[in-house]
Amino acid sequence: MNDIIKLDIKDGIAIVKMEDRQGKNTFTKDFVNGITEVFNIIRNNQDVRVVILTGYDNYFSCGASKEFLLQLQE
């Protein structure tokens, strides 16, 4: 995991916190890598029954960054 995406699992509940304060939860390479890693961990944990996905303050997600979208075309 990275500092942008945080995971806490307790009693079968996975809480995923998206906290890219600098990028305002824009889908950058680091953001997508972090969220992918976290959901791979969740997928491999048989105890998880519920996933709660949160942002921070007033930000949930601001979509993909221009740089990230251009990278997908390469």
KOLNU-343314 format. One record per residue: chain; x, z, y of N, C-alpha, C in turn; residue in one letter. Coordinates in nm, 3 decimals. Atoms other than C-alpha are relative to their C-alpha. Last residue first. Example, Ala and Ser with C-alpha at 12.3 -4.5 7.8 and 13.67 -1.06 7.14 Angstrom:
- unit	n.x	n.z	n.y	ca.x	ca.z	ca.y	c.x	c.z	c.y	code
- A	-0.082	-0.006	-0.119	1.367	0.714	-0.106	-0.077	0.073	0.109	S
- A	0.089	0.000	-0.119	1.230	0.780	-0.450	0.090	0.000	0.120	A
END
This chain:
- unit	n.x	n.z	n.y	ca.x	ca.z	ca.y	c.x	c.z	c.y	code
- A	-0.133	0.043	0.047	0.063	-2.509	0.451	0.006	-0.013	-0.149	E
- A	-0.003	0.146	0.010	-0.305	-2.497	0.553	0.132	-0.051	-0.057	Q
- A	0.078	0.039	0.117	-0.335	-2.123	0.478	0.004	-0.152	-0.022	L
- A	-0.083	-0.020	0.118	-0.055	-2.051	0.725	-0.072	-0.045	-0.126	Q
- A	-0.092	0.113	0.006	-0.264	-2.200	1.004	0.089	0.008	-0.124	L
- A	0.077	0.119	0.038	-0.539	-1.947	0.929	0.089	-0.123	-0.012	L
- A	0.034	-0.011	0.142	-0.291	-1.657	0.933	-0.077	-0.123	-0.047	F
- A	-0.121	0.019	0.079	-0.140	-1.766	1.264	-0.031	0.004	-0.150	E
- A	-0.032	0.143	-0.002	-0.483	-1.804	1.424	0.121	-0.028	-0.089	K
- A	-0.082	0.042	-0.114	-0.569	-1.449	1.321	0.028	-0.150	-0.011	S
- A	-0.138	0.041	0.027	-0.852	-1.397	1.076	0.072	-0.037	0.130	A
- A	-0.023	0.131	0.059	-1.168	-1.199	1.145	0.147	-0.031	-0.018	G
- A	0.004	0.100	-0.106	-1.207	-0.908	1.389	0.029	-0.140	-0.054	C
- A	-0.086	0.115	0.024	-1.296	-0.647	1.130	-0.017	-0.098	0.115	S
- A	0.008	0.017	0.144	-1.445	-0.296	1.143	0.093	-0.116	-0.037	F
- A	-0.047	0.122	0.067	-1.347	-0.186	1.489	-0.022	0.008	-0.150	Y
- A	0.106	0.101	-0.007	-1.539	0.063	1.705	0.036	-0.128	-0.075	N
- A	0.065	0.001	-0.132	-1.321	0.364	1.609	-0.115	-0.100	-0.001	D
- A	-0.035	-0.115	-0.083	-1.164	0.274	1.273	-0.066	-0.017	0.137	Y
- A	-0.098	0.037	-0.101	-1.265	0.047	0.988	0.040	0.126	0.075	G
- A	0.021	-0.038	-0.139	-1.440	0.150	0.671	0.108	-0.060	0.089	T
- A	-0.094	0.074	-0.083	-1.490	0.025	0.317	-0.029	0.031	0.146	L
- A	0.044	-0.006	-0.140	-1.658	0.267	0.076	0.109	-0.066	0.083	I
- A	-0.103	0.030	-0.100	-1.608	0.179	-0.289	-0.066	0.004	0.137	V
- A	0.050	0.033	-0.134	-1.816	0.342	-0.562	0.119	-0.030	0.089	V
- A	0.135	0.051	0.014	-1.766	0.375	-0.939	-0.058	-0.048	0.133	R
- A	0.065	0.035	-0.128	-1.392	0.435	-0.960	-0.135	-0.065	-0.027	V
- A	0.080	-0.112	-0.052	-1.292	0.609	-1.285	-0.076	-0.035	0.128	D
- A	0.130	-0.007	0.068	-1.178	0.290	-1.462	-0.091	0.111	0.053	Q
- A	0.032	-0.141	0.015	-0.897	0.237	-1.211	-0.143	0.012	-0.057	N
- A	-0.065	-0.053	0.120	-0.755	-0.114	-1.252	-0.028	0.148	-0.025	N
- A	0.046	0.076	0.117	-0.999	-0.274	-1.009	0.056	0.057	-0.130	R
- A	0.138	-0.041	0.031	-0.930	0.000	-0.754	-0.050	-0.068	-0.127	I
- A	-0.007	-0.138	0.048	-0.554	-0.062	-0.763	-0.139	0.048	-0.043	I
- A	-0.058	0.009	0.134	-0.613	-0.437	-0.732	0.012	0.139	-0.062	N
- A	0.108	0.036	0.092	-0.847	-0.362	-0.441	0.051	-0.027	-0.141	F
- A	0.093	-0.112	0.016	-0.571	-0.171	-0.263	-0.111	-0.036	-0.099	V
- A	-0.065	-0.102	0.082	-0.311	-0.443	-0.318	-0.095	0.116	-0.029	E
- A	-0.011	0.054	0.136	-0.541	-0.714	-0.187	0.059	0.104	-0.093	T
- A	0.135	-0.010	0.056	-0.629	-0.505	0.121	-0.001	-0.052	-0.144	I
- A	0.040	-0.139	0.021	-0.262	-0.452	0.196	-0.136	0.013	-0.066	G
- A	-0.081	-0.054	0.110	-0.158	-0.814	0.145	-0.041	0.143	-0.032	N
- A	0.051	0.059	0.124	-0.450	-0.929	0.361	0.080	0.050	-0.120	V
- A	0.134	-0.053	0.025	-0.356	-0.691	0.643	-0.052	-0.049	-0.135	F
- A	-0.014	-0.140	0.042	0.015	-0.776	0.622	-0.135	0.062	-0.034	D
- A	-0.063	-0.002	0.133	-0.054	-1.153	0.632	0.011	0.143	-0.052	K
- A	-0.137	0.050	-0.006	-0.293	-1.108	0.923	0.056	0.002	-0.141	T
- A	-0.060	0.038	0.128	-0.669	-1.067	0.904	0.134	-0.068	0.025	F
- A	0.000	0.145	0.015	-0.751	-0.896	1.233	0.071	-0.032	-0.130	T
- A	0.052	0.043	0.129	-0.819	-0.525	1.196	-0.023	-0.150	-0.009	N
- A	0.145	-0.023	-0.002	-0.762	-0.454	1.566	-0.069	-0.056	-0.125	K
- A	0.068	0.128	0.016	-0.411	-0.604	1.546	-0.151	0.009	0.000	G
- A	-0.067	0.099	-0.085	-0.229	-0.300	1.685	-0.074	-0.133	-0.004	Q
- A	0.032	-0.027	-0.140	-0.478	-0.053	1.539	0.065	-0.101	0.094	R
- A	-0.101	0.078	-0.073	-0.459	-0.199	1.192	-0.032	0.012	0.149	D
- A	-0.043	-0.062	-0.125	-0.657	0.084	1.033	0.116	-0.076	0.065	E
- A	-0.073	0.108	-0.066	-0.868	-0.047	0.746	0.038	0.051	0.138	M
- A	0.000	-0.007	-0.147	-0.968	0.262	0.549	0.088	-0.111	0.055	K
- A	-0.100	0.092	-0.052	-1.063	0.217	0.184	-0.013	0.000	0.152	V
- A	0.020	0.023	-0.143	-1.251	0.513	0.036	0.118	-0.084	0.049	I
- A	-0.119	0.052	-0.068	-1.268	0.501	-0.342	-0.037	-0.026	0.145	A
- A	0.028	0.069	-0.125	-1.532	0.725	-0.501	0.133	-0.042	0.063	I
- A	0.057	0.131	0.026	-1.506	0.825	-0.866	-0.034	-0.080	0.123	G
- A	0.129	-0.011	0.069	-1.456	1.195	-0.787	-0.069	-0.135	-0.018	D
- A	0.038	-0.136	0.041	-1.176	1.127	-0.538	-0.138	-0.005	-0.064	K
- A	0.093	0.000	0.114	-0.985	0.812	-0.451	-0.024	0.144	-0.041	I
- A	0.017	-0.135	0.051	-0.823	0.770	-0.109	-0.104	-0.006	-0.111	D
- A	0.092	-0.021	0.112	-0.684	0.435	-0.001	-0.001	0.146	-0.039	L
- A	-0.019	-0.129	0.067	-0.523	0.328	0.325	-0.107	0.019	-0.106	K
- A	0.111	-0.025	0.091	-0.478	-0.023	0.465	0.030	0.128	-0.077	I
- A	0.120	0.061	-0.057	-0.257	-0.077	0.770	-0.124	0.033	-0.083	I
- A	0.057	-0.092	-0.100	0.026	0.161	0.678	-0.131	-0.052	0.059	D
- A	-0.073	-0.004	-0.124	0.101	-0.033	0.361	-0.070	0.093	0.098	N
- A	0.084	0.000	-0.118	0.000	0.000	0.000	0.088	0.000	0.124	M
END
